[in-house]
């Protein structure tokens, strides 16, 4: 089993935690947008509290380890690896509970080019443990507003993990799907599952709008988030998201494999 010390060293070496690529400027911009209730930053969460930028900085300092000083306005953000490890432990505990109970699970990612492998390994393990890994609304159309305007996407599943593709086939460069923060895909999937009368997820695992959109609708949701994504952490603080693991969500996909092994071992599941 990967020790906590080895995991912590890997997090720092791969820049998944510690000084990360996400800039302070990016994070502060996201906090300003969230405070202004901009849908691009809310990504499916409807906050109950009046979150101002200072409140968000303080929250992200507690949950991620970024600087709590609002005068710190440039440079790289920092994620405390101890907070990442603690959140991974809570994440693994919930994975293990789902496996023991045979909980139906839905996986979805807005970062398929980076995080697909992480989620797919968890989906494989939970499926092997007897959980239904749900795949409703395959091929369903979702119109998502992007910086280039309204674009048509299609829902797809790769190894049990939901994602969206813009147009047909893979994106240029071989990426397995489109990057999106939108909660529309998970809303579409959950509505389709309800309409079909099939099982609904007892747990939604993912990132961005998949976690926030599901949590806002009352489904238990947990996942991963970077320092420039305050919405999942607000959802966690307000009780609509169960667990959020703070990490850089844009490093090479292979760098997340030790995290997968750690989570599965902590959950007493084999990969």
VENJOQUI-V332731 format. One line per field, one symbol per residue. ss: DSSP state (H for helix, E for strand, C for the rest). phi: phi as a letter, one per 20 degrees, with the letter a starting at -180 (. if undefined). burial: b if it has 9 or more other ideal C-beta (glycine too) atoms within 8 Angstrom, else e. Layout:
ss->???
phi->???
burial->???
This chain:
ss->CCCHHHHHHHHHHCCCCEEEEEEHHHHHHHHHHHHCCCHHHHCCCCCCCCCCHHHHHHHHHHHCCCCCCCCCCCCEEEECHHHHHHHHHHHHHHHHHHHHHCCCEEEECCCHHHHHHHHHHHHHHHHHCCCCECCCCCCCEEEEEECCEEEEEEEEEECCEEEEEECCCCCCCCCCCCCCCCCHHHHHHHHHHHHHCCCCCCEEEEEHHHHHHHHHCCCCEEEEECCCCHHHHHHHHCCCCCEEEECCCCCCHHHHHHHHHHHHHHCCCCC
phi->.fffffffffgffelfcmfdffeffffffffffffemfgfdfkoedfeeefegfffffffffedoffeefeecbnefcdfffffffffffffffffffffemffcddbcecffddgfgfffffgffffeoefeecfmgnfecedfdfeofceccfbcclndfbcdemdmffgnnffrefbdfefgfffffffffffmefdfebdcrblffffffffenefbbrdbefecfgfffgffendcfbcefafeceggffeffffffffffemcee
burial->ebeeebbbebbbebbbbbebebbbebbbbbbbbbbeeeeebbbbbebeeebebebbbbbbbebbbbbeeeeeeeebbbbbbebbbebbbbbbbbbbbbbeebbbbbbbbbbbbbbbbbbbbbbbbbbebebebbebbeebebbbeeeeeebbbbbbbbebbbbbbeeeeebeeebbbbebebbbbbbbbbbbbeeeeeebbbbbbbbbbbbbbbbbeebebbbbbbbbbbbbbbbbebebbebbbbbbbebebebbbbbbbbbbbbbebee
